[in-house]
Amino acid sequence: MNTTTQTAIEREIEPTKQLREIARVVIVDDNQLRGSSIAASLKGGADIAVTVCPADNRALLEELLPADVVLLALGGRQPSALATGALAVQTNPYAEVVFYCDEPDAPEVAAAAVLGITRIVPAREVAPWLGRAGDLLARGAMLRRIAAAAIEAVPRPPTLAHIGERPARLPLPTAEMQFRESYIRYLLAQSGGRQEAARRAGVPYRTMCEMIRKLGISTT
């Protein structure tokens, strides 16, 4: 009869493997046909969930956020793309926010420039670009979010009790002596003898011997 054993670590990891993270992409555009075309360019990624949301549907937008990638049309009928971009970053600081527009004279484009936003993709080029870059963009943002959550969830490591009981500050002479002792012990271990240790430390041989004696370091 064949039997299999499973370690505690394997049992713990196995359920985790079944939980597959999905990168969430939200496209906010009044032009539903254009939004759907942009969404189609991202459908190649099996681990990407893409949703198109009209700019005036605030309730749906708040339901969809936070997202890993938020694509925003500037200069639409509802001039709220900049506010939506700010909301996207507030809900997920690791989100990738990409603006696109084909109206360089739109007031929102001028406002974006004042705010220092320079990554505005021409609308006619956003779908071809996302066909090449969308998967990487979404996965990168998702991994940053996952990594931040994992780091935040790490429990504080236990520490030796006596370390916490030590005074926060040492008198300078004590600190210097402790450093000197550690350094001389290191030199002796690396050199194999007092003479070589003195040479490496740049001090006379007798000085090295005297420091070893005062510090009570055994070299036998």
N, C-alpha and C positions, 0 to 999 in steps of 0.2 A: 504494500500500500504506500502510495506516495504522499508524503506530508510536506507542507510548506510552513515556514516560519516567517513572521513579520515583526520587525523591530518597532519599538514605540515611535521612533522618528519617521519610519516609513508610513505607519498608520496615520501619523499627524499630517504628513505631506500629501498623502493620497487624496483626501477630500479637497485640499487646496487646489490640486491640479484640475479638478472639475469646475472650479470657479474661473471662468475665462473673462477677463476684463474687456469691455467694449469701449472703443474711442467714440465719443459723442460729438457729432458735428451738427451745428445749427446754421442754416442759411436764412437770413432776414432780408426779404426783397418783396416790393410791391408787385413786381413783374413775375407772376407765377410761372409763366413759360420759361423765362430766363432762369429763375430759381430751380426749376425742375431740370433744366439742361445742365446747370452746374452740379446738381445733386447726382445726375447720371454719370458725370465724370469721376465721381468718388465711389461708385458702386462696386468697383473692382476689389476693394478691400473687404475681406470677409469679416474682419473684426471692427468694422466701422458702421455706426448707426447714424444715418443722415436724415434730418428733418428740415423741411422748408416751412418758414413761418412768415405770414404777412407782417409788415412793419406796424400796422395798426392793431394787431391782436396782442395786446399787452399781457392779457391773462395767460394765453398759450405760451408766450415767450418766457414769462416768469416760471411757468411749469417746466419748460425745457432746460432752463439754466439750473445749475452750472453745466457747461459744456467744455470739451477740450479744444475745439476749434469753432470760432464764430465768424461767419462771412457776412459782411454788411455792405449793402448797396447805399452809396452816398447820393444825395440829390434827388431822392424819390418824392412822392406826393406827401409822405409823412416824414418831415426832416428830423428824425430822431436817432439816426445811426450813431452819432457820437455819444449820445446818452446811453444807447444800448451797449456800445463798446465798453463804456465805463462800468455798466452793470455787469457785463460778462467778466471783467477782470475782478470786480468786487466779489463775485460769487465763486470765482476760481482764479487765483493769482497766477496759475501756471497755464492759463488758456492762451492759445494763439488767436489773435484778433486780426482779421484781414479785411481791409476796405477795398471796394472796387467801384469804378465809376467811369462813364464815358462823357460826362459833362464837366469839363475842367472849369467852366464859369459858374458852376452851381455854388450857392452861398455856403453850403456845408463843406465843400471842398476848400474854400477860403478859410472857413473856421478851423478845419483840420490842420491846415498849414500853420495857422497861428498857434495851435496847440503842439506843433512840432511833429505831427503825423506825416510821414513822408512815404510810407509804403502803401500806395494806392494803385492797385492793379487796374489796367484798362478792362472794362467789362467784357469786351469781345475776346480778350485773351485769358480771362480767369479760368474758364473751363479747360482749355488745352493745358494750361500751367498746372492746374490741380490734377489733371490726368497723370502728370509726371511726379508732382510734389505732394499731392494731397495725402497719400498713404503715410509718407514719411512725416509730414507735418502733424497729422493726427496721432500717430504712434509716439512721436517725440513728446508732444504735449501730455498724452496719457501717461507715459512713463515718468515724466516729471511729477505729475500728480500722485502717482502710486508711490514713487520714491519718497516724496515729502510725507505722505501719510504713514509709510512704514517707519521712517526715521522718528516721526512724532510719537508713534506707538511703542517705540522701544523702551522697556522699563529701565529705570536707573539701575546701574550695576551696584551690587553690594560692595561696601568698602570695609577695610580693616578698622575695627573699633578704635584702636589706639591712635590711628592717623587723625581721626576726627577730634580726638581729645588733645592733640598737640596745640600749643599756642599758634595763632595765625601768623605771628612774626617771630623771627629769631633775632637776637642781638647780632650785630654785624660781626664781631669777633668770633662768635660761635659758628655762624654761617661760614665764615672764611676758613675756620679750622676744619669744619666738616668737609668742605670742598677740597681743601689741601690734602686731607687724609685720603679721600676717595681718589684724587688724582694721582697721589704717590702710589697707592695700591695698584692702580691701573698701570702706571709706568713699570712698576716692579713685575707685574704679571706679564707685560708685553716684552720687557727687556731681559728678564731672567737674571738680573744682577744689579747691585747698587751702582756700579760704575756706569753702566749703560743707561740706567734710569737717570743718573745725574746729568749725563750728556744730553739726553732727550729733553730734560727739564731746563737745561741751560744754566745749571748752578754748579759750583764746585763740588767735588766728591765729598769733602768733609761736611759741607753744608747739608748735603743730602743725608749723610749718616746721622747728623745731629737732629734733623727733622724726623727721621725714622725713629730715633730714640725717644724724642719728646712725645711723639704720637703713640708710642707703644706698639709699633707695627713689627710683627715678627717676620723675619725673612729666612728662617731656618726651615 
